[in-house]
Structure formats: structure tokens, C-alpha cells
Amino acid sequence: MTLDELAAKQEIAEGLYRYCRSMDRMDKGLFATVFTPDADLDYGEHFAGTPDGFREWVWVSHEGMQSHSHQITNILSEVDIATGQAVSEAYVTVCLRTRPTPTGGVVDIVDRGRYLDRWVRADEGWRISSRRYRSDVQQVVDASGAPPVTSVRDTSDPSFELFGA
């Protein structure tokens, strides 16, 4: 493996990490660094379309949640430096906690699946040009008795200063 291939694989991994951070912080600017503008996104029964359409759809969904957290693991990628193309598969865990209902009901939704991505090297770096999300396991649990969470969107938290967030 060449140094260029290693650098590309690292940039792809960081692109996946930026995606997770953008979702959890609801950071539209950071989200814009992940996909090509015309990327083809398929999240199964939930969404199919462009990055702009997905961002608008998921922002509404996430704003309705008490909290949400995305994690990426097991990133495998193949890079073709000569053509500026790559593919990757990454496992993702998405944890969502609903806001309390009027009767105090709260639900945790945990979805474990895989992102199957095609990447292209753009002037700004590696960007996803196509994504297929495949859900492998979903769990829905009553969390009504769970303690309240501190939202990752709370920008008054001093830890947001880390990395200029």
C-alpha cells in the first residue's frame, strides 16, 4: 500500500467521522463537507434523494429528539488513486432518544447497520457520491425511567470549544 492510498483511507475515515459529528451537532456546514452536491442517497424506507433533501428531512427528525448519537466502526475501504474513486463499508450505530410524551413516555431507538459508500476525490478532498444504508438490527426500548440527558446540541457546554465546535 502506498502513502497516497493510506492518506486517502484516513481522509475517508475522517469524512465518516465528520458525518457523525455533523449529525449529532446538527452542523449544516460540517455536513456539507461529506457529500458531493449531487450524491445519490438511499436510507431504505426512510429516505432516498440528495444530500440537501436528506439534511432537511433528518434535521426535522433530529430536532424532535431529546438526543441522538452516531458512531462509526469497522471501516473498510478500497481506494483507486489513479481514477480518484473509492468504496467503503462502515458499521454504524445510531442511538435516538425521544422527547417525553404528555404522559412521560420516552423511547430509545438503537439502529445498527452499515453505510455502503462510493467516494470521489474532489478539489476539496474525498466526498461521498453514493450511499446505501442497510439496517441490520433495530431495538426499541421504553426509557421512561431513564435520567434526562444533556443534549449534544447544547452549545453553551464549554466542551464545544474543542476543535472550534
Summary of the structure (lengths in Angstrom):
residues: 165
radius of gyration: 16.9
end to end distance: 33.9
largest distance: 58.6
contacts: 455
relative contact order: 0.19
helix: 28%
strand: 45%
